[in-house]
Amino acid sequence: MAAPTNSQRARTVQEMVTSVSPAQVLNEAKSFFSRQNGVYSAFVEQEGPSYIALRGQGGEEIVIGTAPGDGGTRVTASTYLFDQQIARFLSSLPPGKSVPTPQPTTA
């Protein structure tokens, strides 16, 4: 009998590509998480040009990183308990441009 998969572990890292700049993503994250209610709010603990680390209720950490990618800015977010809030944040960002998959050529 196979061991059950840990669905929580599979959801601790979420990614997307957005059309906004890395700086805009980080500013949006600060705004989004600071205006959440009660136990779901989080505030800046560390930041740099391409990442932000937020600290929430009970010491919960949210880390959001950005990097240039095909079609826009690649955003990666990680947490253990704030999965749903990260999903909401990422869905609030506009999607990146669709990049066509190269097709093989025949000679």
C-alpha positions in Angstrom: 0.0 0.0 0.0 1.4 3.4 -1.0 2.0 6.1 1.6 -0.5 9.0 1.3 1.0 12.1 -0.3 1.3 15.2 1.9 -0.9 17.8 0.1 0.3 20.5 2.4 3.9 20.0 1.4 3.0 20.2 -2.3 1.4 23.6 -1.7 4.1 25.4 0.2 5.7 26.9 -3.0 3.5 28.7 -5.6 4.7 30.3 -8.8 3.3 32.5 -11.6 4.4 34.9 -14.4 3.0 38.4 -14.3 3.2 41.4 -16.6 4.1 43.8 -13.8 7.7 44.7 -12.9 9.5 43.0 -10.0 9.4 46.2 -7.9 5.6 46.4 -8.5 5.1 42.8 -7.4 7.0 43.5 -4.1 5.1 46.8 -3.5 1.8 45.0 -4.2 2.8 42.2 -1.7 3.5 44.7 1.0 0.2 46.4 0.5 -1.8 43.1 0.1 -0.5 41.4 3.3 -0.5 44.5 5.5 -4.3 45.0 4.9 -5.3 41.4 5.6 -7.5 40.9 8.7 -6.1 39.7 12.0 -4.2 36.5 11.9 -3.6 36.7 8.1 -1.7 40.1 8.1 2.0 40.1 7.6 4.6 42.8 7.6 8.1 43.4 6.1 10.9 41.7 8.0 13.6 41.8 5.2 13.6 43.0 1.6 15.9 43.4 -1.3 15.5 44.3 -5.0 14.2 40.9 -6.0 12.6 39.5 -2.8 10.6 40.3 0.3 10.3 38.3 3.6 7.2 39.0 5.6 6.4 37.9 9.2 2.9 37.2 10.3 0.9 36.0 13.3 2.7 33.5 15.4 6.0 34.1 13.5 4.7 32.7 10.3 7.0 33.6 7.4 6.1 34.4 3.8 8.9 34.8 1.3 8.2 36.2 -2.2 10.9 36.3 -4.9 10.9 37.7 -8.4 13.0 37.2 -11.5 12.8 38.2 -15.1 11.2 35.4 -17.1 9.7 34.6 -20.5 6.6 36.6 -20.8 7.1 38.9 -17.8 8.2 38.6 -14.2 8.4 35.2 -12.6 7.0 35.3 -9.0 7.7 32.5 -6.5 6.1 32.5 -3.1 6.7 30.2 -0.1 5.0 29.7 3.2 3.8 26.9 5.5 0.5 28.2 6.7 -0.5 31.1 4.5 -1.1 29.1 1.3 -4.6 30.5 0.6 -3.4 34.1 1.1 -0.5 33.6 -1.2 -2.9 32.1 -3.8 -5.2 35.1 -3.5 -2.2 37.5 -3.8 -0.9 35.8 -6.9 -4.3 35.7 -8.5 -4.6 39.5 -7.9 -1.6 40.1 -10.2 -2.2 40.5 -14.0 -0.9 37.4 -15.9 2.2 37.6 -18.1 2.3 37.4 -21.8 1.8 34.0 -23.3 5.0 32.8 -24.9 4.5 30.5 -27.8 6.3 27.1 -27.6 8.9 26.7 -30.4 7.8 24.2 -33.0 10.3 21.8 -34.5 11.3 22.5 -38.1 11.6 19.9 -40.8 14.3 20.1 -43.4 
